[in-house]
């Protein structure tokens, strides 16, 4: 059974949020379209929601509107929602049990941030034996800097997706993936 995993498409990543990402709206629109296809095909969907409990956190704070799943991809009754507190969606959560309970054999993944939670989740899922496909245009990243080098979000996104494509997942735009 193919399952859709939507990672952290939450309000704080959008304009007006505490960690707005370049391209969040476009990625969310693609993820919403993929979500509609899975629902229409009667295939399972699992939503991941990050809540930050780390001291000094500035976004996804408990009890805020920012930590809520964006309305465009909001869960319907009966769809699983897994709450996590770490970048890896499997760490200290029941995600693996949920996926096994659904009879999941492969995952289609989209979400935010590509360079953090999507990367960690895809790698963990692949290590657990799930073949993964990542919806490249259904993901968004942020600008980064290291060693005096600034890296624009589009390049961060491309670099992390390219790395995942090496050994962890099939990575392509939604139009090129095997979707329902």
Secondary structure, 3 states (H helix, E strand, C coil): CEEEEEECCEHHHCCCCCCCCCCHHHHHHHHHHHHHHHHHCCCCEEEEEECECCCCCCCCECCCHHHCECHHHCCCCCCEEEEECCCCCCCCCCHHHHHHHCCCCEEEEEEECHHHHHHHHHHHHHHCCCEEEEEEEEEECCCEEECCEEECHHHHHHHHHHHHHHHCCEEECHHHCCCC
